[in-house]
Amino acid sequence: MSRTYAVRTFGCQMNEHDSERIAGLLEADGLVPASDPSSADVVVLNTCCIRENADN
């Protein structure tokens, strides 16, 4: 059984791009996307601390 991951993205389009790159790196290491994020082995929260709106 493969390890699973979930990526949750908050913020701007650059954060979306970064999340896609993170997902690609995780998949290159053999992980697969989780069907349910609450059961994922690895959870990545990608947010931005530069813009207050993304943080809220």
Summary of the structure (lengths in Angstrom):
residues: 56
radius of gyration: 12.1
end to end distance: 36.6
largest distance: 39.9
contacts: 142
relative contact order: 0.34
helix: 41%
strand: 23%
